[in-house]
Structures are given as C-alpha cells and as structure tokens.
Amino acid sequence: QVQLVESGGGVVQPGRSLRLSCAASGFTFSAYGMHWVRQAPGTGLEWVAVTWFDGSRTYYADSVKGRFTISRDNSKNTLYLRMNSLRAEDTALYYCARDLYDTGPTALDYWGQGTLVTVSS
Amino acid sequence: QSALSQPPSASGSPGQSVSISCTGTSSDIGGYNHVSWYQQHPGKAPKLIIYEVTKRPSGVPDRFSGSKSGNTASLTVSGLQAEDEADYYCNSYADSNNLLFGGGTKLTVL
C-alpha cells in the first residue's frame, strides 16, 4: 500500500534553515508529481510546492518562493523540502502528498501523517 | 494567490443532505476542471474524496458528490452519517501552476 513518511521537523530559530524528508513506498515514486502542503496549528491547509515526476519542473506558493526548495531523489524514493530564512509564520505541520498525475499541481490522492516545524527563538 | 472562499461551518441531521460551497474566480475554479475536495478528521491527514469536479476515488461512498457552476464549486453529502463529521477543504488549480485551498468548512452532524 502507498506510504509516505515525513521526517526532519523540529524547533528552529528564526532565520535558520531546516530540511524535511519524505520516504515513499508502495508505488512507483518516479512516476508521480509530489507536493508539500502545510497546516498551521488550528488553521487550514496551505499548498507549499510541487515537483514533477522527474524533478524537471518545480512550482511554489508565493509565501515561500525564494526561501524554500523542493527536490526529489528517485533512486532513493525520497522527497525533500529545504527551508531557508525561516519565519515564525512558517510554523506548521508539513505534509508530503502525491499528485494524481506525473506532473501537477492537480489533486493530492495520498498524504503522509506530517512532520511538525516550529520556528521560535 | 487568494484562498478560495468556504463557509466556516455547516450542519445537518443524520440522513439529511448538506452542501458546502467553494467560491473562487475565473483564474482558478472558473477556468479549470481540477477542483478537488478533502475530508479531514481531527488529528488525521486529509483524505481525497472528490477530484476533477465530480470524480470519486475508489472506496469513497457515492453519498459524496461534487459539482461546479461558473466560479463556484460545491460538495454535497447525502444521507449524512455521524462519521461524516469532519473538516472539508476545497482545492483548485490556478493560473501559473498554483494550487489554492479553501479556508475549510467544519461539518457538524446534529
């Protein structure tokens, strides 16, 4: 069965960096677009970024453009999110999710359980 | 990139039908058929229940249905059951390869 397991979250000071990982299994990882979506405590969902199946194209929400980088290693079935210049408003549960198709963004059919990032001094 | 607009709450009694709206613009909902809906129970990850406006993933009951008219999409839950109580989010592809979510609607089964 499809499994997505995020890791790498934690407490980080404003202005610092963090890298999240998402280990995928149960499907052909290299055939699907992959996303990061976040949810601040007690609030709604916010799309963060998508990478195409081969990593050739990446797209970002305006709120993270220039600070976050999404990438993937298809040989390791792993998705990454490098987060630089972190701000308090980046505090959230970060979900890894699979796109329905090889590109995206379209719809997200499988989600991980999330990893919590807290930006605080 | 403004979020899509959803009512904060909706409610209905068991067995009744309830609809949740999601309003956007011609740059998102009105311009594309990549409208999706997600169900999220407390402490759980979201679950896809509708994609491409009207399609249901395998395993999602046909009590859930989607539609779209102009810049507004709707999710209808028929024959409400206690387990349908959850938060519901709409989502649409938007111009320039963006993905927008609605603010979410808390559905209460009375």
Contacts between the chains, C-beta under 8 A, distances in Angstrom:
chain1	res1	chain2	res2	distance
A	35	B	99	7.6
A	37	B	101	8.0
A	44	B	3	7.5
A	44	B	87	8.0
A	44	B	89	6.4
A	44	B	101	6.2
A	44	B	102	7.3
A	44	B	103	5.0
A	44	B	104	4.2
A	45	B	38	7.4
A	45	B	40	7.9
A	45	B	46	6.6
A	45	B	89	5.4
A	45	B	91	7.8
A	45	B	101	4.5
A	45	B	104	7.3
A	46	B	101	6.4
A	47	B	91	7.7
A	47	B	98	7.5
A	47	B	99	4.1
A	47	B	100	7.0
A	47	B	101	6.2
A	50	B	97	7.6
A	50	B	99	7.1
A	57	B	97	8.0
A	59	B	96	8.0
A	59	B	97	4.1
A	59	B	98	7.1
A	61	B	1	6.4
A	61	B	98	7.0
A	61	B	99	8.0
A	62	B	1	5.2
A	63	B	1	7.8
A	95	B	45	6.3
A	95	B	46	7.6
A	100	B	51	6.3
A	104	B	99	7.9
A	105	B	34	7.8
A	105	B	93	6.0
A	105	B	97	6.5
A	105	B	98	7.3
A	105	B	99	3.9
A	106	B	34	4.8
A	106	B	36	7.8
A	106	B	51	7.5
A	106	B	52	7.9
A	106	B	93	6.2
A	107	B	34	6.5
A	107	B	36	3.9
A	107	B	48	6.1
A	107	B	51	4.0
A	107	B	52	7.2
A	107	B	91	6.9
A	108	B	36	7.4
A	108	B	38	7.6
A	108	B	46	7.6
A	108	B	48	6.3
A	108	B	91	7.7
A	109	B	48	5.0
A	109	B	51	7.4
A	109	B	57	6.3
A	110	B	48	8.0
A	111	B	45	4.1
A	111	B	46	5.7
A	111	B	47	7.5
A	112	B	45	6.6
A	113	B	45	5.6
A	114	B	45	6.5
